[in-house]
């Protein structure tokens, strides 16, 4: 299996922290030297291990933000 190369361009937010020190984070990441994308996933403290996550373009992240704002307006 090929090695996955990543570069965390910007750490944006820690969304939560598990009891074993792993943190769910929102970061801007370049995967395999590609254009950076926004990424939500669990990371070990040293950022050497990661869990499954999902990536978003800026446009997708804006749609998600708008959708979440609509949810809060309904409450």
Secondary structure, 3 states (H helix, E strand, C coil): CCCCCEEEEEEEEEEEECCCCCEEEEEEEEECCCCCEEEEEEECCCCCCEEEEEEECHHHHHHHHHHHHHHHHHC
